Amino acid sequence: MTNDKKKNATIVDIAKIANVTNITVSRAFTKPEMVKEETRKKIYEIAKQLNYSPNAFARNLKVSQSNIIGVVTDSTYNQVYAEVVKMLCLEADKRGFTVMMFETNGSVEAEERAVDVLLSYKASGIVLSVITDNEAYSPAYIKKIKATNTPLVLLDRDLKQFDLPGVFLNNLELGIKAGRYLLSKDYNSILIFGGPEDSVITQDRISGIKRLVTPDKTLIDICYTQYGYDKARPLILKKLEKITHTTLPECIVGINGPVSLAAIGACRTLGIHKGMQFFSFDEVPFSVDFGIKIPCIYNNPKEWGQKISSLLFSLIENHNSLLYFDRSYINGNLRL
């Protein structure tokens, strides 16, 4: 038999060699408990010889749910998200589930395609961090998810147009905690690098800061960027290039870890990092490993991952019952 034929082997080929029915071969892969052990071993050995791999998509068409869990996120670069997803993967593995990851990189089309793929595979549940937390964002695919009764849990970014379960941050409260620290430092000027201007997360954090750090005592400059490192860095660099050494702020605040990292890198590129003070919402990725201690609002990613996992599997195990819908929050704390 040629290699091409081996690659294209089907259950019909296995059935002929094993001298069993097609249904028996199919059951050996989908419902092994229904096939005698001796017959199963024979089928698996032949399948191995033929280089046969069960078609997961076709198999899922015959069942109400697969053992797939989908994670759809705007960016996997965010260290906090990476830790949250890691916790989810560990919990999924314990329960016999496989996690499929999708990075949408700010694309509405990519986000919808990812959801469509997961629905076509009859995913048992979806964890979603949408491309924007703009209050007006109302993706049409949410109706598809609801129509299939697929458990959906939001991560970090909320969809204000819908009432959906999820685990979030109380961003206004985090801003107040940041503002309390900045006020204690008695800075004359602060430059805040935010995310997009229409982001609820960015505006809530800035509003929290402004409740304590007032313009009559501290000059506050705000530059809106993007949440991802790669997209934020050129915007930050452009802003800093316009600042002369006589107008440098005393402190630079990054709205999240990747933005803070981009700001630190841009300052080093321009040679204005010495003596500059930094503050970050979220830890600056790997800063401690390089001997750099940046005061920050620390949001425990392990706690976040545990809450996401607990909520998702509660919905899966209880058939997406409204009784298990929950919207919970992580309480970040100041870390010096």
C-alpha positions as CSV (number, residue, x, y, z in Angstrom):
1,M,0.0,0.0,0.0
2,T,1.4,3.4,-0.9
3,N,1.9,6.3,1.6
4,D,-0.9,8.3,-0.2
5,K,-3.4,5.5,0.4
6,K,-2.3,5.2,4.0
7,K,-3.0,8.9,4.5
8,N,-6.4,8.6,2.9
9,A,-7.4,5.5,4.8
10,T,-11.1,5.4,6.0
11,I,-13.1,3.3,8.4
12,V,-14.2,1.3,5.4
13,D,-10.6,0.2,4.7
14,I,-10.2,-0.7,8.4
15,A,-13.5,-2.6,8.5
16,K,-12.5,-4.7,5.4
17,I,-9.2,-5.7,6.9
18,A,-10.6,-6.3,10.4
19,N,-13.6,-8.2,8.9
20,V,-16.0,-6.1,11.0
21,T,-18.7,-3.6,10.0
22,N,-18.1,0.1,9.5
23,I,-20.3,0.8,12.5
24,T,-18.0,-1.3,14.7
25,V,-14.9,0.6,13.6
26,S,-16.7,3.9,14.2
27,R,-17.8,2.8,17.7
28,A,-14.2,1.8,18.5
29,F,-13.2,5.4,18.2
30,T,-16.4,7.2,19.4
31,K,-17.9,4.8,21.9
32,P,-15.1,2.3,22.7
33,E,-17.0,0.8,25.7
34,M,-19.5,-0.7,23.2
35,V,-16.8,-2.7,21.4
36,K,-15.1,-5.9,22.8
37,E,-11.5,-5.3,24.0
38,E,-10.1,-7.9,21.6
39,T,-11.9,-6.3,18.6
40,R,-10.8,-2.8,19.7
41,K,-7.2,-3.7,19.9
42,K,-7.4,-5.3,16.4
43,I,-9.0,-2.2,15.0
44,Y,-6.5,0.2,16.6
45,E,-3.6,-1.8,15.3
46,I,-4.9,-1.8,11.8
47,A,-5.6,1.9,12.0
48,K,-2.0,2.5,13.2
49,Q,-0.7,0.5,10.2
50,L,-2.8,2.5,7.8
51,N,-1.9,5.8,9.4
52,Y,-5.6,6.5,10.0
53,S,-6.6,9.5,12.1
54,P,-10.3,9.9,13.1
55,N,-12.0,13.0,11.7
56,A,-12.9,15.0,14.7
57,F,-15.2,17.4,12.7
58,A,-17.2,14.5,11.2
59,R,-17.4,12.8,14.6
60,N,-18.7,15.9,16.3
61,L,-21.5,16.2,13.8
62,K,-23.1,13.1,15.4
63,V,-22.9,14.3,19.0
64,S,-24.4,17.2,20.9
65,Q,-21.1,18.5,22.2
66,S,-17.4,17.8,21.7
67,N,-14.7,17.9,24.4
68,I,-13.3,21.1,22.9
69,I,-13.2,24.4,24.8
70,G,-12.4,27.5,22.8
71,V,-10.5,30.6,23.9
72,V,-10.9,33.6,21.7
73,T,-8.7,36.6,22.6
74,D,-7.6,39.8,21.0
75,S,-4.0,39.1,22.0
76,T,-2.0,36.3,23.6
77,Y,0.9,38.6,24.3
78,N,-0.7,39.9,27.4
79,Q,1.1,38.1,30.3
80,V,-2.0,38.2,32.5
81,Y,-4.1,36.6,29.8
82,A,-1.4,33.9,29.3
83,E,-1.5,33.0,32.9
84,V,-5.3,32.9,33.0
85,V,-5.4,30.6,29.9
86,K,-2.7,28.4,31.4
87,M,-4.9,27.8,34.5
88,L,-7.8,27.0,32.3
89,C,-5.8,24.6,30.2
90,L,-4.7,22.7,33.3
91,E,-8.2,22.4,34.6
92,A,-9.5,21.4,31.2
93,D,-6.9,18.7,30.9
94,K,-8.0,17.3,34.3
95,R,-11.5,17.0,33.0
96,G,-10.7,15.5,29.7
97,F,-11.2,18.6,27.6
98,T,-8.9,20.1,24.9
99,V,-8.4,23.9,24.6
100,M,-8.4,25.5,21.1
101,M,-6.8,29.0,21.0
102,F,-7.7,31.8,18.6
103,E,-5.9,35.2,18.4
104,T,-8.0,37.8,16.7
105,N,-5.5,40.7,16.6
106,G,-8.2,43.4,16.6
107,S,-10.1,41.9,13.7
108,V,-13.9,41.7,13.8
109,E,-13.9,39.2,11.0
110,A,-11.2,37.0,12.7
111,E,-13.3,37.1,15.9
112,E,-16.4,35.9,14.1
113,R,-14.6,33.2,12.2
114,A,-13.1,31.9,15.4
115,V,-16.6,31.6,17.0
116,D,-18.0,30.0,13.8
117,V,-15.3,27.4,13.9
118,L,-15.9,26.6,17.6
119,L,-19.6,26.3,17.0
120,S,-19.1,24.0,14.0
121,Y,-17.0,21.8,16.2
122,K,-19.7,21.9,18.8
123,A,-17.4,23.2,21.5
124,S,-18.6,22.6,25.0
125,G,-17.8,26.2,26.0
126,I,-16.1,29.4,25.0
127,V,-14.0,31.9,26.9
128,L,-14.0,35.2,25.1
129,S,-12.0,38.4,25.4
130,V,-13.5,40.6,22.7
131,I,-11.5,42.9,20.4
132,T,-12.9,46.1,22.1
133,D,-14.8,47.0,25.2
134,N,-16.4,50.0,23.5
135,E,-19.9,50.3,24.9
136,A,-21.5,50.2,21.5
137,Y,-19.8,47.0,20.4
138,S,-22.5,44.4,19.7
139,P,-21.2,41.4,17.7
140,A,-23.8,39.5,15.7
141,Y,-22.3,36.2,16.5
142,I,-23.6,36.4,20.2
143,K,-27.0,35.4,18.8
144,K,-25.5,32.3,17.2
145,I,-23.9,31.3,20.5
146,K,-27.2,31.8,22.4
147,A,-29.1,29.9,19.7
148,T,-26.8,26.8,20.2
149,N,-27.0,27.2,24.0
150,T,-23.2,27.1,24.1
151,P,-21.8,28.2,27.5
152,L,-19.9,31.6,27.1
153,V,-17.7,33.3,29.7
154,L,-16.3,36.8,29.1
155,L,-12.7,37.5,30.2
156,D,-11.8,41.1,31.2
157,R,-13.6,43.0,28.5
158,D,-17.4,43.3,28.9
159,L,-20.1,43.5,26.2
160,K,-22.4,46.2,27.6
161,Q,-25.1,45.3,25.1
162,F,-25.6,41.9,26.6
163,D,-25.9,40.5,30.1
164,L,-23.3,37.7,29.9
165,P,-21.4,35.7,32.6
166,G,-17.8,36.6,33.0
167,V,-14.9,37.5,35.3
168,F,-13.8,41.2,35.2
169,L,-11.8,43.8,37.0
170,N,-13.4,46.7,38.9
171,N,-11.4,49.2,36.9
172,L,-12.8,52.4,38.6
173,E,-11.7,51.0,42.0
174,L,-8.3,50.0,40.6
175,G,-7.9,53.6,39.3
176,I,-8.7,54.9,42.8
177,K,-6.0,52.7,44.3
178,A,-3.5,53.9,41.7
179,G,-4.6,57.5,42.3
180,R,-4.0,57.1,46.1
181,Y,-0.5,55.9,45.5
182,L,0.3,58.6,42.9
183,L,-1.1,61.3,45.3
184,S,1.2,60.1,48.0
185,K,4.2,60.6,45.8
186,D,3.3,64.3,45.3
187,Y,4.2,64.3,41.6
188,N,4.0,67.7,39.8
189,S,3.2,66.0,36.4
190,I,2.0,62.7,35.2
191,L,1.8,61.2,31.7
192,I,-0.8,58.4,31.3
193,F,-0.5,56.1,28.3
194,G,-4.0,54.7,28.0
195,G,-5.6,52.2,25.6
196,P,-8.1,53.3,23.0
197,E,-10.0,56.4,23.9
198,D,-13.3,54.7,23.5
199,S,-12.3,51.9,25.9
200,V,-14.4,51.6,29.1
201,I,-11.5,50.0,30.9
202,T,-9.2,52.9,30.0
203,Q,-11.7,55.6,30.9
204,D,-12.6,53.9,34.2
205,R,-9.0,53.6,35.3
206,I,-8.2,57.2,34.4
207,S,-11.4,58.4,36.1
208,G,-10.3,56.6,39.3
209,I,-6.9,58.3,39.2
210,K,-8.5,61.7,38.7
211,R,-10.7,61.3,41.7
212,L,-7.6,61.7,43.9
213,V,-5.0,63.3,41.7
214,T,-6.6,66.6,40.7
215,P,-5.4,69.1,38.0
216,D,-5.0,71.9,40.5
217,K,-2.1,70.1,42.1
218,T,-0.8,67.8,39.4
219,L,-0.5,68.3,35.6
220,I,-2.0,65.2,34.0
221,D,-1.4,64.5,30.3
222,I,-3.1,61.6,28.6
223,C,-2.1,59.9,25.4
224,Y,-4.4,57.2,24.0
225,T,-2.7,54.2,22.3
226,Q,-3.6,50.6,21.8
227,Y,-3.6,47.7,24.3
228,G,-1.1,45.5,22.6
229,Y,2.7,46.1,22.9
230,D,3.4,46.1,19.2
231,K,0.6,48.6,18.4
232,A,1.2,50.8,21.4
233,R,4.9,51.3,21.1
234,P,5.0,53.4,17.9
235,L,2.3,55.7,19.3
236,I,4.1,56.0,22.6
237,L,7.4,56.7,20.9
238,K,5.8,59.4,18.7
239,K,4.4,61.1,21.8
240,L,7.6,61.0,23.7
241,E,9.6,62.4,20.8
242,K,7.6,65.6,21.0
243,I,8.5,66.0,24.7
244,T,11.6,68.1,25.4
245,H,13.7,67.5,28.4
246,T,12.2,70.6,30.0
247,T,8.7,69.2,29.9
248,L,9.3,65.6,30.9
249,P,6.7,64.2,33.3
250,E,7.9,63.1,36.7
251,C,6.0,59.8,36.3
252,I,4.6,57.7,33.4
253,V,1.6,55.5,34.0
254,G,0.9,52.5,31.7
255,I,-2.8,51.4,31.5
256,N,-1.8,47.7,31.4
257,G,1.4,45.6,31.4
258,P,2.2,45.6,27.7
259,V,1.6,49.3,27.4
260,S,3.8,50.0,30.4
261,L,6.5,47.8,28.9
262,A,6.3,49.7,25.6
263,A,6.6,53.0,27.5
264,I,9.7,51.9,29.4
265,G,11.2,50.6,26.1
266,A,10.5,53.8,24.3
267,C,12.0,55.9,27.1
268,R,15.2,53.8,26.9
269,T,15.3,54.2,23.2
270,L,15.1,58.0,23.5
271,G,17.5,58.0,26.5
272,I,15.0,59.6,28.9
273,H,14.6,56.7,31.2
274,K,17.1,57.7,33.8
275,G,15.3,59.2,36.8
276,M,11.9,58.6,35.2
277,Q,9.3,57.1,37.5
278,F,6.9,54.5,36.2
279,F,3.6,53.1,37.5
280,S,1.6,50.2,35.9
281,F,-1.8,48.7,36.0
282,D,-0.8,45.0,36.0
283,E,2.8,43.8,36.5
284,V,5.2,44.8,33.8
285,P,6.1,41.5,32.1
286,F,9.4,40.0,33.4
287,S,10.6,43.3,34.8
288,V,11.6,41.7,38.1
289,D,13.9,39.3,36.2
290,F,15.8,42.3,34.9
291,G,16.1,43.9,38.3
292,I,13.5,46.5,37.6
293,K,10.8,47.1,40.3
294,I,7.8,49.0,38.9
295,P,5.0,49.9,41.4
296,C,1.8,48.4,40.0
297,I,-1.8,47.3,40.6
298,Y,-1.4,43.6,40.8
299,N,-4.3,41.5,39.6
300,N,-3.7,37.8,40.6
301,P,-3.9,35.8,37.3
302,K,-4.1,32.5,39.2
303,E,-7.2,33.7,41.0
304,W,-8.6,34.9,37.7
305,G,-7.9,31.6,36.0
306,Q,-9.5,29.7,38.8
307,K,-12.7,31.8,38.7
308,I,-12.9,31.6,34.9
309,S,-12.5,27.8,35.0
310,S,-14.9,27.3,37.9
311,L,-17.6,29.4,36.1
312,L,-17.1,27.8,32.7
313,F,-17.3,24.2,34.0
314,S,-20.3,25.0,36.2
315,L,-22.1,26.2,33.1
316,I,-21.0,23.2,31.1
317,E,-21.9,20.7,33.7
318,N,-25.3,22.3,34.3
319,H,-26.3,22.7,30.7
320,N,-25.8,26.5,30.6
321,S,-28.5,26.9,33.3
322,L,-29.3,30.5,34.2
323,L,-28.9,29.5,37.9
324,Y,-25.1,29.3,37.3
325,F,-24.7,32.6,35.5
326,D,-22.3,34.8,37.4
327,R,-20.5,38.1,36.9
328,S,-17.6,38.2,39.4
329,Y,-14.7,40.6,39.9
330,I,-11.0,40.3,40.8
331,N,-9.8,42.8,43.4
332,G,-6.4,44.0,42.5
333,N,-4.0,45.4,45.1
334,L,-1.1,47.8,45.1
335,R,2.3,46.1,44.8
336,L,5.4,48.2,45.4
